[in-house]
Amino acid sequence: MAIHAAKKMNREIYLQEPFRSVLDMHGYTLDNLPTGAIVATCKLNDCLPVTFAGDDEIIAYGGETGHKWIRIDGHERLFGWFEPGRYGWK
């Protein structure tokens, strides 16, 4: 799978946290952030529906046996849009 950066950048988002800190940590600024290009490739191993596990914990849970799960936390959670009905990738 190819991960693509949009051609146009939302400059207001760049100025918000946690986006600015993480981009700064990796040496990106408004002037050198890649746009309109494939920025990474990956192998998609699994795709599981998102659910809440209580105590504000979010997981993607499912699989053929119902025993696979992925905890969604840290930067993944801050940068993603995770709510029931959506999916988490592994």
C-alpha positions in Angstrom: 0.0 0.0 0.0 1.2 3.5 -0.8 0.7 6.3 1.7 0.2 9.6 -0.1 0.5 13.2 1.1 -2.2 15.6 -0.1 -1.2 18.2 -2.7 -2.5 21.0 -0.5 -1.5 21.5 3.1 -3.7 22.8 5.9 -1.4 25.3 7.4 -3.6 25.8 10.5 -3.3 22.1 11.4 0.5 22.3 11.3 0.4 25.0 14.0 -1.7 22.8 16.4 -0.4 20.3 18.8 0.5 17.4 18.6 1.1 17.9 14.9 3.7 20.6 15.2 5.8 18.9 17.9 5.9 15.6 16.0 6.7 17.2 12.7 9.4 19.4 14.3 10.9 16.4 16.0 11.4 14.9 12.5 12.8 18.0 11.0 9.7 19.1 9.0 8.5 22.7 8.7 5.9 24.4 6.6 8.6 25.0 3.9 9.8 21.4 3.6 6.8 19.2 4.3 6.3 16.9 1.4 3.0 17.4 -0.6 1.5 15.7 -3.6 3.7 12.6 -3.3 3.9 9.1 -2.0 5.7 9.4 1.3 5.8 5.7 2.4 4.8 2.2 1.5 3.7 -0.6 3.7 2.2 -4.1 3.8 -1.3 -4.2 5.2 -1.5 -7.2 7.4 -4.9 -6.8 8.9 -7.9 -4.5 9.2 -10.0 -4.7 12.3 -13.2 -2.8 13.4 -12.7 -0.2 16.1 -14.4 -0.5 19.5 -14.1 1.0 23.0 -12.8 -1.2 25.7 -13.7 0.9 28.7 -11.7 3.5 30.7 -11.2 5.5 27.5 -9.2 2.7 25.9 -9.7 2.2 22.2 -8.9 -1.1 20.4 -9.4 -2.6 17.0 -10.8 -6.1 17.6 -11.9 -9.0 15.5 -10.5 -11.4 13.0 -11.8 -14.8 12.0 -11.4 -16.1 15.5 -12.4 -12.9 17.3 -9.1 -13.0 19.3 -7.0 -10.5 17.3 -6.7 -7.0 18.7 -4.7 -3.9 18.4 -4.4 -1.2 21.1 -4.7 2.2 19.7 -2.7 4.7 21.8 0.1 7.2 21.7 0.7 9.2 18.5 -1.5 6.7 16.6 -4.5 7.7 18.6 -3.7 11.4 18.5 -3.3 11.5 14.7 -6.2 9.1 13.8 -9.9 9.2 13.6 -11.0 6.2 15.7 -14.6 5.7 16.6 -16.9 2.7 16.4 -17.7 1.8 12.8 -14.2 2.7 11.6 -11.2 0.4 11.2 -7.7 0.0 12.5 -4.9 -1.2 10.3 -2.0 -3.5 11.3 
